[in-house]
Amino acid sequence: MTEIAYSDIGGTYEAALAKSREIESGIASHPKQFRMLTGDRPTGRLHIGHYFGSLQNRVRLQNLGVPVMILIADYQVLTDHDAYDQIRENTKQLVIDYLAAGIKPSSDVIIYPHSYVPECNQLMLPFLTLVSNAELMRNPTVKEEIQSAGLNSVNAGMYTYPVHQACDILFCKANVVPVGKDQLPHLEITRTIARRFNERYAQKQPVFPEPYALLSKTPDIKGLDGSQKMSKSRGNAIMLSASEDETAALIKKAKTDAERTITYEPLRRPEVANLLMLVSLCTGAAPETIAAQIGDGGGGALKALLTEALNAALRPLRAERKRLEKDDAYIRQVLLDGIQAARDIASQTLEEVRSAMNMGI
């Protein structure tokens, strides 16, 4: 993989956004010069927020020819969830969601759980020596995750989570990571670790690229309550695996407001605006246009339209999901192939790291 020569972008969101646009332009003309690392924690099945927020973009980049590493972050479930007994099933369901959404495993598209790539996890020790406790403690993303999980006692794994994430990104020398604005502090720690490793151990021949954020173009998708992030635990999500009848029932309970005429006003009418945005994501029509078409049909007409549009958009995915759920052997083989490919990459990187640190035998 050819390393991209990036200029320093500073620490502002605006600078990260400008760099993200530059990367998009580069992907369009030279997709093989990039490697993208993305993934999910296996805490449950994926919902429509994941689909519109990340899955569709992964498929788009895959189809453009970008090499894609899709991480199932099973170790990271242990930091703030008591769901270890469900990790195996959740991992299977994640793979089914990926494949049904259009991800196509190949030599350039690799799906793997990081607990099965010990060479990647061996980077954790040298990487921990490159950051201070204070840097980890003041990470705003970690603080927010601790707060949202409602943890009274925080294990050390939560604080070192950004370093483990750096291992996941750097072992495969990913130079692009799709993230939202709230994940930029995590990625900055990865960039810091890459830079410090190269400065300390590999000045003549840098080992790691400094990865950059590919910021999502998808608007912020709220749950059916219109106020919080979509989440299964909050009861405000529609799962990709839901039936059409289940989808209709959930949308029927979605929050709107008392005004009869439907308008797209995200600040004044966030619940209505969120449902309009979901229809827009399904159909490609502008939310303002959809609102004008509904007019004084009220919340009932909006919910009926969303039900029809969402079920139509997800029908092919759901049919493929049902087929894949019957093929355990294929799902297992996808993971085994991905693990082997990831380990091959990780072994090469680990050898480079050992050599740089004068630990070769």
C-alpha positions as CSV (number, residue, x, y, z in Angstrom):
1,M,0.0,0.0,0.0
2,T,1.3,3.4,-1.0
3,E,1.5,5.9,1.9
4,I,-0.2,9.2,1.3
5,A,1.8,12.4,2.1
6,Y,-0.6,14.4,4.2
7,S,0.1,17.9,5.5
8,D,-0.6,18.7,9.2
9,I,-4.3,19.4,9.7
10,G,-4.2,20.7,13.3
11,G,-6.8,19.8,15.9
12,T,-10.0,21.5,14.8
13,Y,-13.2,19.9,13.5
14,E,-13.1,22.2,10.5
15,A,-9.6,21.0,9.6
16,A,-10.6,17.4,9.9
17,L,-13.6,18.0,7.7
18,A,-11.4,19.6,5.0
19,K,-9.0,16.7,5.2
20,S,-12.0,14.3,4.9
21,R,-13.1,16.0,1.7
22,E,-9.5,15.7,0.3
23,I,-9.5,12.0,1.1
24,E,-12.8,11.5,-0.7
25,S,-11.3,13.1,-3.7
26,G,-8.3,10.9,-3.5
27,I,-10.4,7.8,-3.1
28,A,-12.3,8.6,-6.3
29,S,-9.0,8.6,-8.4
30,H,-6.7,6.2,-6.5
31,P,-8.7,3.9,-4.2
32,K,-5.9,1.4,-3.7
33,Q,-3.7,4.0,-2.0
34,F,-6.0,3.8,1.0
35,R,-6.8,1.2,3.5
36,M,-9.8,1.7,5.7
37,L,-10.4,0.3,9.2
38,T,-13.9,0.2,10.4
39,G,-16.1,-2.1,12.6
40,D,-18.4,-2.6,15.5
41,R,-18.6,-4.1,19.0
42,P,-20.7,-7.3,19.1
43,T,-23.2,-6.0,21.6
44,G,-26.3,-6.9,19.5
45,R,-27.7,-6.9,16.0
46,L,-27.4,-3.8,13.9
47,H,-30.3,-1.3,13.4
48,I,-31.2,1.2,10.7
49,G,-29.0,3.9,12.3
50,H,-26.0,1.6,11.6
51,Y,-27.3,0.9,8.1
52,F,-27.7,4.5,7.0
53,G,-24.9,5.8,9.2
54,S,-22.1,3.4,8.3
55,L,-23.0,0.2,6.5
56,Q,-24.0,1.8,3.2
57,N,-20.8,3.9,3.2
58,R,-18.7,0.7,3.8
59,V,-20.3,-0.9,0.8
60,R,-19.8,2.2,-1.3
61,L,-16.1,2.4,-0.5
62,Q,-15.7,-1.4,-1.1
63,N,-17.3,-1.0,-4.5
64,L,-15.0,1.9,-5.3
65,G,-12.1,-0.5,-4.7
66,V,-10.8,0.7,-1.3
67,P,-9.2,-2.2,0.7
68,V,-11.5,-2.5,3.8
69,M,-10.7,-4.1,7.2
70,I,-13.9,-4.7,9.2
71,L,-13.2,-5.3,12.8
72,I,-15.5,-7.1,15.2
73,A,-14.2,-5.6,18.5
74,D,-15.1,-8.5,20.8
75,Y,-12.5,-7.7,23.5
76,Q,-13.9,-4.2,23.8
77,V,-17.3,-5.5,24.9
78,L,-15.6,-6.5,28.2
79,T,-14.9,-2.9,29.1
80,D,-18.4,-1.8,29.9
81,H,-20.9,-4.6,29.1
82,D,-21.9,-7.7,31.1
83,A,-22.8,-9.5,27.8
84,Y,-19.9,-11.8,27.4
85,D,-22.3,-14.8,27.2
86,Q,-23.8,-13.3,24.0
87,I,-20.5,-12.4,22.2
88,R,-20.5,-15.5,20.0
89,E,-24.1,-15.1,18.8
90,N,-23.7,-11.4,18.4
91,T,-20.6,-11.9,16.3
92,K,-22.5,-14.2,14.0
93,Q,-25.3,-11.7,13.6
94,L,-22.9,-8.9,12.8
95,V,-21.4,-10.9,10.0
96,I,-24.9,-11.7,8.7
97,D,-25.8,-8.0,8.8
98,Y,-22.6,-7.1,7.0
99,L,-23.1,-9.6,4.2
100,A,-26.8,-8.9,3.8
101,A,-26.0,-5.2,3.4
102,G,-23.7,-5.9,0.5
103,I,-20.2,-6.4,2.1
104,K,-18.4,-9.0,-0.1
105,P,-15.4,-10.7,1.6
106,S,-12.3,-11.0,-0.6
107,S,-8.5,-10.4,-0.4
108,D,-9.3,-6.7,-0.1
109,V,-12.4,-6.9,2.2
110,I,-11.6,-8.7,5.5
111,I,-13.9,-9.4,8.4
112,Y,-12.4,-10.6,11.6
113,P,-12.7,-10.5,15.5
114,H,-9.6,-8.9,17.1
115,S,-9.5,-11.5,19.9
116,Y,-8.3,-14.0,17.2
117,V,-5.4,-11.8,16.1
118,P,-2.8,-12.0,18.9
119,E,-0.1,-10.3,16.8
120,C,-2.3,-7.2,16.7
121,N,-2.9,-7.3,20.5
122,Q,0.9,-7.6,21.1
123,L,1.2,-4.0,20.0
124,M,-0.6,-3.0,23.1
125,L,2.4,-3.1,25.4
126,P,4.8,-0.9,23.3
127,F,2.0,1.5,22.5
128,L,1.1,2.0,26.2
129,T,4.6,3.3,26.8
130,L,4.0,6.0,24.2
131,V,1.1,7.7,26.1
132,S,0.7,9.0,29.6
133,N,-2.0,8.3,32.2
134,A,-3.0,11.9,32.0
135,E,-3.6,11.7,28.3
136,L,-5.8,8.7,28.6
137,M,-7.7,10.1,31.6
138,R,-8.7,13.3,29.9
139,N,-9.9,11.7,26.7
140,P,-13.4,13.3,26.3
141,T,-14.8,10.3,24.4
142,V,-13.9,7.9,27.2
143,K,-15.5,10.2,29.7
144,E,-18.7,10.3,27.7
145,E,-18.8,6.5,27.3
146,I,-18.3,6.0,31.0
147,Q,-21.2,8.4,31.7
148,S,-23.5,6.9,29.1
149,A,-22.8,3.4,30.4
150,G,-23.7,4.5,34.0
151,L,-20.6,2.9,35.4
152,N,-19.8,3.4,39.1
153,S,-16.6,1.4,39.0
154,V,-14.5,1.8,35.9
155,N,-12.0,-1.0,34.9
156,A,-8.6,-0.1,33.4
157,G,-9.7,-1.5,30.1
158,M,-12.0,1.4,29.6
159,Y,-9.2,3.9,30.0
160,T,-6.9,1.9,27.7
161,Y,-9.6,1.5,25.1
162,P,-8.2,4.2,22.8
163,V,-4.8,2.5,22.9
164,H,-6.4,-0.8,21.9
165,Q,-8.2,1.0,19.2
166,A,-4.8,2.3,18.0
167,C,-3.6,-1.3,17.8
168,D,-6.6,-2.2,15.7
169,I,-5.9,0.7,13.3
170,L,-2.2,0.6,13.1
171,F,-1.5,-3.2,12.8
172,C,-2.9,-3.1,9.3
173,K,-1.5,0.4,8.6
174,A,-4.9,1.8,7.9
175,N,-4.7,5.4,6.8
176,V,-8.5,6.1,6.7
177,V,-11.0,5.6,9.5
178,P,-14.7,6.5,9.1
179,V,-15.8,8.2,12.3
180,G,-18.2,10.8,13.6
181,K,-17.2,14.0,15.2
182,D,-17.4,12.5,18.7
183,Q,-14.7,9.9,17.8
184,L,-12.1,12.3,16.7
185,P,-10.3,12.3,20.1
186,H,-9.8,8.6,19.9
187,L,-8.4,8.9,16.4
188,E,-6.0,11.6,17.6
189,I,-4.5,9.3,20.2
190,T,-3.9,6.8,17.4
191,R,-2.2,9.5,15.3
192,T,-0.1,10.5,18.4
193,I,1.0,6.9,19.0
194,A,2.0,6.4,15.3
195,R,4.0,9.7,15.3
196,R,5.7,9.0,18.6
197,F,6.6,5.4,17.6
198,N,8.2,6.6,14.4
199,E,10.0,9.4,16.1
200,R,11.4,7.2,18.8
201,Y,12.1,4.0,17.0
202,A,11.9,4.4,13.2
203,Q,13.1,7.9,12.2
204,K,14.8,6.7,9.1
205,Q,12.1,4.3,7.9
206,P,8.7,5.1,9.6
207,V,6.6,2.0,10.4
208,F,3.2,3.5,10.8
209,P,1.1,6.0,8.8
210,E,-0.8,8.6,10.7
211,P,-4.5,7.8,9.9
212,Y,-7.1,10.4,9.1
213,A,-10.8,10.6,9.7
214,L,-13.3,10.1,6.9
215,L,-16.2,12.0,8.4
216,S,-19.7,10.8,7.8
217,K,-21.9,12.7,5.3
218,T,-25.1,11.1,6.8
219,P,-27.0,13.5,9.1
220,D,-27.3,12.6,12.7
221,I,-30.0,9.9,13.0
222,K,-32.0,9.9,16.2
223,G,-34.1,7.1,17.6
224,L,-37.8,6.9,17.2
225,D,-38.2,9.1,20.2
226,G,-36.5,11.9,18.2
227,S,-34.2,13.0,21.0
228,Q,-31.6,10.4,21.7
229,K,-29.2,8.4,19.6
230,M,-30.8,5.2,18.2
231,S,-30.0,2.3,20.4
232,K,-31.5,-1.1,21.1
233,S,-31.0,-0.6,24.8
234,R,-33.1,2.6,24.7
235,G,-35.9,0.9,22.9
236,N,-35.9,3.5,20.2
237,A,-34.4,1.5,17.3
238,I,-35.6,-0.6,14.4
239,M,-33.3,-3.6,13.9
240,L,-32.3,-4.7,10.4
241,S,-33.6,-8.1,11.3
242,A,-37.1,-6.9,12.2
243,S,-40.0,-8.1,10.2
244,E,-42.2,-5.7,8.1
245,D,-45.0,-6.0,10.7
246,E,-42.6,-5.3,13.6
247,T,-41.2,-2.3,11.7
248,A,-44.8,-0.9,11.2
249,A,-45.6,-1.4,14.9
250,L,-42.4,0.4,16.0
251,I,-42.9,3.3,13.6
252,K,-46.6,3.7,14.8
253,K,-45.2,4.4,18.3
254,A,-42.7,7.0,17.1
255,K,-42.9,10.4,18.6
256,T,-44.1,13.3,16.5
257,D,-45.9,16.5,17.8
258,A,-49.4,18.0,17.9
259,E,-49.1,20.1,14.7
260,R,-51.2,18.8,11.8
261,T,-49.2,20.3,8.9
262,I,-45.9,18.5,8.3
263,T,-42.8,20.7,7.9
264,Y,-39.1,20.1,8.0
265,E,-37.8,22.2,10.9
266,P,-35.0,20.3,12.7
267,L,-34.6,22.8,15.5
268,R,-38.3,23.5,16.2
269,R,-39.7,20.0,15.4
270,P,-36.9,17.5,15.9
271,E,-39.1,14.4,16.1
272,V,-40.9,15.1,12.8
273,A,-37.7,16.2,11.2
274,N,-36.1,12.9,12.2
275,L,-38.8,10.8,10.6
276,L,-38.7,12.9,7.4
277,M,-34.9,12.4,7.3
278,L,-35.4,8.6,7.5
279,V,-37.9,8.8,4.6
280,S,-35.3,10.8,2.7
281,L,-32.6,8.3,3.3
282,C,-34.9,5.5,2.0
283,T,-36.1,7.4,-1.1
284,G,-33.5,9.9,-2.0
285,A,-36.0,12.8,-2.0
286,A,-35.3,15.9,0.0
287,P,-37.0,16.0,3.4
288,E,-38.5,19.4,2.6
289,T,-40.1,17.9,-0.6
290,I,-41.4,15.0,1.4
291,A,-42.9,17.3,4.0
292,A,-44.6,19.4,1.3
293,Q,-46.1,16.2,-0.2
294,I,-47.6,15.1,3.1
295,G,-48.9,18.6,3.8
296,D,-51.7,18.5,6.4
297,G,-51.8,14.7,6.4
298,G,-50.3,14.9,9.9
299,G,-48.2,12.4,11.8
300,G,-50.2,9.4,10.7
301,A,-49.5,10.0,7.1
302,L,-45.8,10.6,7.8
303,K,-45.6,7.4,9.7
304,A,-47.4,5.4,7.0
305,L,-45.0,6.8,4.4
306,L,-42.0,6.0,6.5
307,T,-43.2,2.4,7.0
308,E,-43.7,1.9,3.3
309,A,-40.4,3.5,2.3
310,L,-38.3,1.7,5.0
311,N,-39.8,-1.8,4.4
312,A,-39.3,-1.3,0.6
313,A,-35.7,-0.2,1.1
314,L,-34.8,-3.1,3.5
315,R,-36.7,-5.9,1.7
316,P,-33.7,-7.2,-0.3
317,L,-31.5,-7.1,2.8
318,R,-33.9,-8.9,5.0
319,A,-34.5,-11.6,2.4
320,E,-30.7,-12.1,2.2
321,R,-30.5,-12.1,6.0
322,K,-33.0,-15.0,6.2
323,R,-31.0,-17.0,3.7
324,L,-27.7,-16.4,5.5
325,E,-29.1,-17.3,8.9
326,K,-29.5,-20.9,7.6
327,D,-25.8,-21.2,6.5
328,D,-23.7,-21.3,9.7
329,A,-20.9,-23.0,7.9
330,Y,-20.5,-20.1,5.5
331,I,-20.6,-17.5,8.2
332,R,-17.9,-19.4,10.1
333,Q,-15.7,-19.7,7.0
334,V,-16.0,-15.9,6.4
335,L,-14.6,-15.4,9.9
336,L,-11.9,-18.0,9.6
337,D,-10.7,-16.6,6.3
338,G,-10.7,-13.1,7.7
339,I,-8.8,-14.2,10.8
340,Q,-6.1,-15.8,8.7
341,A,-5.8,-12.7,6.4
342,A,-5.7,-10.4,9.4
343,R,-3.0,-12.5,11.2
344,D,-0.8,-12.5,8.0
345,I,-0.9,-8.7,7.9
346,A,-0.4,-8.4,11.7
347,S,2.6,-10.8,11.7
348,Q,4.4,-8.7,9.1
349,T,3.7,-5.5,11.1
350,L,4.8,-7.1,14.4
351,E,8.1,-8.1,12.7
352,E,8.7,-4.5,11.6
353,V,7.9,-3.3,15.1
354,R,10.3,-5.7,16.7
355,S,13.1,-4.8,14.2
356,A,12.5,-1.1,14.8
357,M,12.8,-1.7,18.6
358,N,15.9,-3.9,18.2
359,M,14.0,-7.0,19.5
360,G,14.7,-9.2,16.5
361,I,16.4,-12.5,17.0
